[in-house]
Amino acid sequence: KILIVDFGSQVTQLIARRVREDGVYCEIVPFNKADGAFKEMKPKAVILSGGPASVLDANAPSVPLPLLTAGVPVLGICYGEQTMAQQLGGTVEGGHHREFGRATIEVTDDCALFEGVWEKGGRYEVWMSHGDRVTRLPDGFRGVAKAQGSPISVIADDVRKFYAMQFHPEVVHTPDGAKLIRNFVRKIAGLTGDWTMRAFREEEIAKIRAQVGKGKVICGLSGGVDSAVAAVLIHEAIGDQLTCVFVDHGLLRLDEAKTVVDLFRHHYNIPLVHVDASKQFLGELEGVTDPETKRKTIGRLFIEVFEAEAKKIGGADFLAQGTLYPDVIESVSFTGGPSVTIKSHHNVGGLPERMNMKLVEPLRELFKDEVRKLGRELGLPEIFVGRHPFPGPGLAIRCPGDITRDKLDILRKADAVYIDQIRKHGLYDEIWQAFAVLLPVKTVGVMGDGRTYDYVVGLRAVTSTDGMTADFYQFDMKFLGETATRIINEVKGVNRVVYDVTSKPPGTIEWE
Ligand code: XMP
C-alpha cells in the first residue's frame, strides 16, 4: 500500500492512477489528515503531491513528521519536494524564474529513480509548474538533475530512500514520468503489482455496504457508462435497497431511453423508475442560449425532478452518482490557485442540502478507461461499456444557441448517421468520443434546381485517454465526404457539414 498525501494539486489523482496502473493499491488523504491515516494504514511508501501553496507562506501546509521518520521511502513532487526539503533542513527560495509548462532537465548523477529510464548527462522533457525552488540541500541529500530555472531539480537520499522532484512525473506531458513513478513503486519501495480491478470491485462493494448499511439508495441513470457501472456495482453491493431513477430530459440521443430501460429493467432486474420530464426541461430551456445557464438550468431541474421522485419512492437516504475524477477536478476551483471553473458539470456539486441525502459515488477516483474496465469486470455488455462518453446535459450543449424540439430532432438524426458511419468503418473503438453538433446558423445551398437555406452540422471526433486533453481524430477525407453526403441526404433541414479540427486544449471536447 502507498499513502499519497494531498497538498491540493489538481493532478494528485493522476499520481494515484499511475500507482494503480502499476498494480499497487494506494489511498489519497489530505495533508491535515495524513498523520492519522499513516498510523492506520501502515503504508510501505509515501508520495507527497504538489499544491498551490508556497512553503514560504506563514501557514504553509507541511508533512506530519512521523511520515518522515518512520523509515518508509518517500517521493516528493513539486510542493511535496519543497516542503520535504525545507522540513529536513534545506532551503527553499522564491524562484526568480517561474517555470510553467514544458521544460528540459539534465540528469547530473545516477539515481535509483532513473534506473533504466534516464542516463547521466541526458536531457529530458518534463512538465513544470512551480514558483519556488530548492537552493540548499538538506543533509544526506544530493542533487541528481538540474533545470534552467532550478539548479537542484531532483534530489535523492539513497540511505533513507527519499526522492523528490520539482517537476510533475504524473502528467502525460512528462513522457517518462510513469516509468519514474514505477521505479519508485517497484524498485525503491519494493512493492509488487498484484492489485487489480477485481480487487477494486471488492473494496468498493465493502465500502458501499459499510456506508449505506440498511439505508435506501436512489441512483440517477443517465444512459452513459458511468452511471450504469455505478448502478450495477451498487446493486451488487446492496441488491434491491437500490432504486434507479432514469430522468429522461428530452436531450438524449436516438433510441437511448429504450436501450437504458431494456438493459436495467429487463436484463439486470434492477428496480427502475423512468421519468419522462422532457416537457419540463425543454420548457424551461426555451430561449436560453448561454451555455452556463443551460448547464445550471438542467442541473437544477435534474435535482428537482429527483427530489420529487425520491419523495415518491420514500425513505431514500442516499443518492448515488457516477461521478468520475475528471468531473471532480474540472469542477473544483481553488481560490488563489491556478485553476478556475471551466464548466459546471451538472452531476457534481450544487446538490442542495435540503435534499437531505448523502452521496454515494463509487467511481469518484476513477478515470473513464478504468470505469470501462470495471464495467467489463461487472459483466456489462460490451456495446454499453465501450460506448463513447455522453455529457449529463446531453444534446443541450451540442445545440449552441436556443434549443427547440425541431433542432433536437435534426441533431439526433445527424448524430445517428455519423455514428453509424463510424461503426460501419470500424472506427468506433479508436475514437474516444464522436458526436454531431447543430450550429445555430443557416447557410445557402443548392439541391436539385432549388436554393436551400438550412442548418450546418458540425462533426466532432477526438482521441483521448482521460478526457482532460484530446486530439481531433484524423479521418480520411473520403470518409468525411461520404458522411457529409449521407447526412445532407438523410436529414432534412441540413445542407452543410463541417469537421472540427481543434484539440483540447485550447478547445474543449464539447462545444459548450
Ligand atoms: P469538455 O467539453 O469539458 O468535456 O472537454 C470533457 C468530457 O466531459 C464530458 N462532459 C460532461 N460530462 N456532465 C458530464 O457528465 C457534464 O456536464 C459534462 N460536460 C462535459 C464531455 O462529454 C467529455 O467527455
Boltz pocket constraint, residues with backbone or C-beta under 6 A from the ligand:
constraints:
  - pocket:
      binder: B
      contacts: [[A, 295], [A, 327], [A, 343], [A, 344], [A, 345], [A, 346], [A, 347], [A, 389], [A, 390], [A, 391], [A, 392], [A, 393], [A, 433], [A, 467], [A, 468], [A, 504], [A, 507], [A, 508], [A, 509], [A, 510], [A, 511], [A, 512]]
      max_distance: 6.0
